[in-house]
Amino acid sequence: MPLFLELEIAYIAIGIFILVVTAIATLYPDDMPKGAFKKGMLGVGTLLTIMILAHYYITTARMNGVKEIFNEGGTIICENKMQRTISRSVLISKKLAWRIDGHLFKSDDHVRDFHTSRCIEFDGIVPE
């Protein structure tokens, strides 16, 4: 799956739902002026497109920054949605036996992989 769809499919689905609601709301002939459908769909569609593209740009820029920090030997912190009781995040670095494969951080010592889109730079103390 291309990276754009991997990152944005949920937002595209939400956008389609919003466009369907916009279409239904602007197609009532008694309540809306002539041309409301075209103007509404164009305006809302443009706004949603700009927002989705901005989100993609910001996310991919952060992902590239995280990869660069990791490759330079820095430490990354990633969201851990699997374990909610003990720790909600996981520290990732080359010193802790992690590696990067495409857009995923992987470790033989950890149950799951972490996508770079869910990680940021860690500025704290790293355990040895």
Protein Blocks (a to p, Z undefined) as FASTA:
>chain_A
ZZklmmmmmmmmmmmmmmmmmmmmmmpmklpcehklmmmmmmmmmmmmmmmmmmmmmmmm
mmmmmmmmmmnopacddddfkbmmlpmcdcddfklopacehjaccdfkbfbdcdfklgcc
dfbdcdZZ
